[in-house]
Amino acid sequence: MTEIRAVDLRVQLPRTVAAEVERVQEQDPDVLSRILTYGLTRRAIYDRLAEREARLAGWRSPEQREP
């Protein structure tokens, strides 16, 4: 099983979105955690695939280049 730890987030949202988030959180407190996990996992996979593709193409991002 994956090791987990709590993270406190504070975000600025439009009022209508904030109200919806609060409503969803009241109905299912774990849903926001699952949504964030899903979104961040997708982003990590995309970043790794993009990095791999760039490496295979022989391109290096500015962060990867030596000074």
N, C-alpha and C positions, 0 to 999 in steps of 0.2 A: 504494500500500500504506500502511496505517496505521503511524504511528510508535509504537514501544512502548518501555517502560522497566520495569525490575524494581522490585518493591515487596515488602518483607519484612513479613509479617503474623504476629502472635502472638495466638492466641485460646485462650480457656479453653473446653474441651468436656467433656461427660461422658465417662468412661473408655471406654465402649463405642463412642461416636461417634468419639473420638480414635483408637481402635484400628482402626476401619473406614477412617478417613481415611488412616492410615499404610499400611494394606494396599493401598488404592486407589493411593496415591502410589507405592508400590513397583512395582505392576503397570503403571501408566501415569502417569509423572511430569507429563505435560501436562494430564491430565484435570481436575485441580483448577483450573488456570488457565482452562480452557475453561468450567468450571462457574461460576466467579466472573465471568468476562466475560459469560456469558449472563445471570446473575442481575442484575448491575449494569446491563447494557444494558436489560433489562426494566424495572428500577426507573427509570432515566433516562427511558425512553419514557413510563411511567406518570406520572411527575412533570410532564413537559412537557405531556402531554395534560390532566392535571388542572389545571395552571396555565392552559392555553388555555381550557378549559371555564369556569373561574372568571372569567377575563378577559371571555369572551363573555357571561357572566351578569352582569357588572358588579360582581363581588365581588372584594375584595382581601384577601389574607392579611395577618396582623399584620406579617410581615416586609416586605411591600410597601407598607404604609401610611407616609405621611410623619408625622414627629413633630409 
